[in-house]
């Protein structure tokens, strides 16, 4: 079920009824069920600050500039999915998706300087060292983390050869599509999308798989395999 964006600044409030009307049209066609809204005093600026990590069965939420940390518990209640809040520390990275990208293989692309110490600790706790792809300043200025992951295809504006090698090593084909005009506006490839293929049910299925694996590992019959 979709949860409607609530924007922080008045300049974007006019977008909210447009999104609501689009989702109501999908609802009328039977393509979605219930449409949820955040409380009036809580903002969450949609997919820009809410990144689906189907590998781990959770959502990463950005907070500090456009979205509220209080959105995490609300979204968890709505969708029954774990939400990890990452505080943003640099106003150039006003949304999480400019500095963070969760890949299907379990790796994450991120720019460490965009995050608070507490947020970095959360990333390091949840993501194994071998799965962390930390961007340097050169790739940060390209907004290389603002990428679109479609299976083993990764679409972005541009990236360094070092980053390309890291991604190819993980099995991805990197497609560069120059988006210089959008870079000047503070965004890149991911900011130009509104994906409708990420479902909370998919994430919850992954959570159940993880829970089942944990239970099996703790079973007396499996101690020798640990």
Residue pairs with C-beta under 8 A, 6 or more apart in sequence:
1 32
1 33
1 34
1 35
1 36
1 78
1 79
1 200
2 23
2 32
2 35
2 36
3 35
3 36
3 37
3 38
3 44
3 75
3 78
3 79
4 16
4 19
4 20
4 23
4 35
4 36
4 37
4 38
5 15
5 16
5 19
5 44
5 45
5 46
6 16
6 37
6 38
6 40
6 42
6 43
6 44
6 45
7 13
7 15
7 16
7 43
7 45
7 66
8 43
8 45
8 66
8 67
9 66
20 35
23 32
23 35
24 35
26 32
27 33
27 35
36 78
38 44
38 71
38 74
39 74
42 68
42 70
42 71
42 74
43 66
43 67
43 68
43 71
44 50
44 61
44 67
44 68
44 71
44 74
44 75
45 66
45 67
45 95
46 194
47 97
47 190
47 193
47 194
47 195
48 62
48 66
48 67
48 95
48 96
48 97
48 98
48 191
49 61
49 62
49 63
49 66
49 67
49 71
49 95
49 96
49 97
50 59
50 60
50 61
50 62
50 67
50 75
50 96
51 59
51 60
51 61
51 62
51 96
51 97
51 100
51 101
51 102
52 59
52 102
52 198
52 203
53 59
53 60
53 102
53 108
53 203
54 104
54 198
54 202
54 203
54 206
55 102
55 103
55 104
55 105
55 106
55 206
56 102
56 106
56 126
56 206
56 210
57 81
57 82
57 203
57 204
57 205
57 206
57 207
57 209
57 210
58 81
58 82
58 83
58 84
58 203
58 207
59 75
59 79
59 81
59 82
59 83
59 84
59 203
60 83
60 84
60 86
60 96
60 100
60 102
61 67
61 69
61 71
61 72
61 75
61 83
61 84
61 85
61 86
61 96
62 85
62 86
62 88
62 95
62 96
62 97
62 100
63 69
63 71
63 72
63 85
63 86
63 87
63 88
64 87
64 88
64 89
64 116
65 88
65 91
65 93
65 94
65 95
66 94
66 95
67 95
69 85
69 87
71 83
72 83
72 84
72 85
73 83
75 81
75 83
76 82
76 83
79 200
79 203
79 204
80 200
80 204
81 200
81 203
81 204
81 207
82 207
84 122
84 126
85 119
85 122
86 96
86 100
86 115
86 116
86 119
86 122
86 123
87 115
87 116
87 118
87 119
88 94
88 95
88 96
88 99
88 114
88 115
88 116
88 119
89 113
89 114
89 115
89 116
89 119
90 99
90 113
90 114
92 98
92 114
92 186
93 99
93 111
93 114
94 186
95 187
95 191
97 145
97 146
97 190
97 191
98 114
98 143
98 145
98 146
98 186
98 187
98 188
98 191
99 110
99 111
99 114
99 115
99 140
99 145
100 108
100 109
100 110
100 111
100 114
100 145
101 108
101 109
101 110
101 145
101 146
101 147
101 149
101 190
102 108
102 149
103 109
103 149
103 154
103 170
103 172
104 149
104 151
104 152
105 131
105 170
105 171
106 127
106 128
106 131
107 127
107 131
107 132
107 133
107 170
108 123
108 127
108 131
108 132
108 133
109 133
109 135
109 144
109 145
109 147
109 163
110 123
110 132
110 133
110 134
110 135
110 145
111 134
111 135
111 139
111 140
111 145
112 120
112 134
112 135
113 140
114 140
115 123
123 132
124 132
133 163
133 166
133 167
135 144
135 145
135 163
136 160
136 162
138 160
139 145
139 159
139 160
139 162
139 163
142 156
142 157
142 158
142 159
142 160
142 183
142 188
143 156
143 157
143 183
143 187
143 188
144 156
144 157
144 158
144 159
144 160
144 163
144 188
146 156
146 157
146 187
146 188
146 189
146 190
146 191
147 154
147 155
147 156
147 188
147 189
147 190
148 154
148 155
148 156
148 189
148 190
148 193
149 172
152 171
152 172
152 173
153 172
153 173
153 175
154 167
154 172
154 173
154 174
154 175
155 175
155 177
155 189
156 174
156 175
156 176
156 177
156 188
156 189
157 176
157 177
157 178
157 179
157 180
157 182
157 183
157 188
157 189
158 176
158 178
159 167
159 174
159 176
164 174
167 174
168 174
177 189
179 188
179 189
179 192
182 188
182 191
182 192
216 222
217 225
217 226
